[in-house]
């Protein structure tokens, strides 16, 4: 039984204080001598009166109720929630990096600029791209930048194009980014192997096609093995190939996006290279481009002149600045440390272990769960819980049950082209013992559906709150505490 954590107001006792301030030894002034009267609170703030230990214990108890990667496996398909090595945090917190101001002169920013320059060189080597911008602060912003680069390319060639092709299993941000960039998304179907339907693609290619956004491997965890044919079809109408790098953890060190015909690719540093993410940030989504697009990248770009690093604002056909400064430096730094720590061979092993882990789980679960597209799985795979649903338990019920085993639930109901989908990505962080614990939990839940269905559909039991009416919670969101409710 998890200990109930009451809200902090219930601990309040009039007169308790958490700190003692020194006696005032300067002349007193009225607050409204310095602040606009309209901004001054008319009534005293209704804050809890508690001691310092109570404050600390309250928030520590709250924090341990959250699931996080330091607590246990986070098999969130398509999100690559891998362990964040503490050496990354240690180096990023050093004063030479953490205390620098983004407006500081280039001459006094050499350590930071050298990190960014070297990171770009490593990303270029791993992807085969000719140039990078580190400005985008998330993969979604990277998508938008990539599409702006597409637009710039076509405008400079006087191409009148308005369509971007996107597979039906694409990430939800893809069509949103397309529309935001002023293009029209056109959906492509999936063939019986779980890949892009080439016949559907051919039927939709015409001179209005500006490009194609493709996740490689795709959202089913499958390598698009006809990628060279796809790229040629798009290039034949002077379109550009964009690679969504959300699943790059399956490719790094093994194959380069440029070799597959991609002109633009984004990398989620907060996924592939272990920097923390979740809860809306922080993130980093660098964009790499082939040679014909490098003069269109956002300015400034970090350059090196005889080992002197500087920001170059003179990018002749640049789409302009897309970030208030020049990206999330702390996140870029953590990724830099991770890559340096692993080295070239270590990065290859990282990718291979991620693929091995996913295939191990898939093989063991395939005895009891349906896996619609089973051929060529890389770093993640998708289960269909349709068989379990017919017996009374949906994908949602299985996910809720996993919480009682201490695991974060995998992604459910995405991709949408598989009914009752459960998307699992263990990453390379987890050892066999952890994978076996997760597998055993999934198999036990499947057995419980046959022997104790009521227990399955009413889970979780061991979490701070039991099963919620999520539809009602979304429609009637209420996060405000009111004194008269105590």
HELIX and SHEET records of a PDB file:
HELIX    1   1 UNK A    8  UNK A   11  5                                   4    
HELIX    2   2 UNK A   31  UNK A   33  5                                   3    
HELIX    3   3 UNK A   37  UNK A   39  5                                   3    
HELIX    4   4 UNK A   52  UNK A   63  1                                  12    
HELIX    5   5 UNK A   86  UNK A   92  1                                   7    
HELIX    6   6 UNK A   95  UNK A   98  1                                   4    
HELIX    7   7 UNK A  106  UNK A  108  5                                   3    
HELIX    8   8 UNK A  110  UNK A  127  1                                  18    
HELIX    9   9 UNK A  139  UNK A  156  1                                  18    
HELIX   10  10 UNK A  172  UNK A  180  1                                   9    
HELIX   11  11 UNK A  198  UNK A  204  1                                   7    
HELIX   12  12 UNK A  227  UNK A  235  1                                   9    
HELIX   13  13 UNK A  245  UNK A  250  5                                   6    
HELIX   14  14 UNK A  257  UNK A  260  5                                   4    
HELIX   15  15 UNK A  269  UNK A  272  1                                   4    
HELIX   16  16 UNK A  291  UNK A  296  5                                   6    
HELIX   17  17 UNK A  329  UNK A  365  1                                  37    
HELIX   18  18 UNK A  386  UNK A  390  1                                   5    
HELIX   19  19 UNK A  395  UNK A  404  1                                  10    
HELIX   20  20 UNK A  432  UNK A  451  1                                  20    
HELIX   21  21 UNK A  453  UNK A  457  1                                   5    
HELIX   22  22 UNK A  470  UNK A  475  1                                   6    
HELIX   23  23 UNK A  483  UNK A  485  5                                   3    
SHEET    1   A 7 UNK A 131  UNK A 133  0                                        
SHEET    2   A 7 UNK A 285  UNK A 289 -1                                        
SHEET    3   A 7 UNK A 264  UNK A 268 -1                                        
SHEET    4   A 7 UNK A 240  UNK A 244  1                                        
SHEET    5   A 7 UNK A 209  UNK A 215  1                                        
SHEET    6   A 7 UNK A 163  UNK A 167  1                                        
SHEET    7   A 7 UNK A 184  UNK A 188  1                                        
SHEET    1   B 2 UNK A 301  UNK A 305  0                                        
SHEET    2   B 2 UNK A 308  UNK A 312 -1                                        
SHEET    1   C 3 UNK A 381  UNK A 384  0                                        
SHEET    2   C 3 UNK A 421  UNK A 424 -1                                        
SHEET    3   C 3 UNK A 411  UNK A 412 -1                                        
END                                                                             
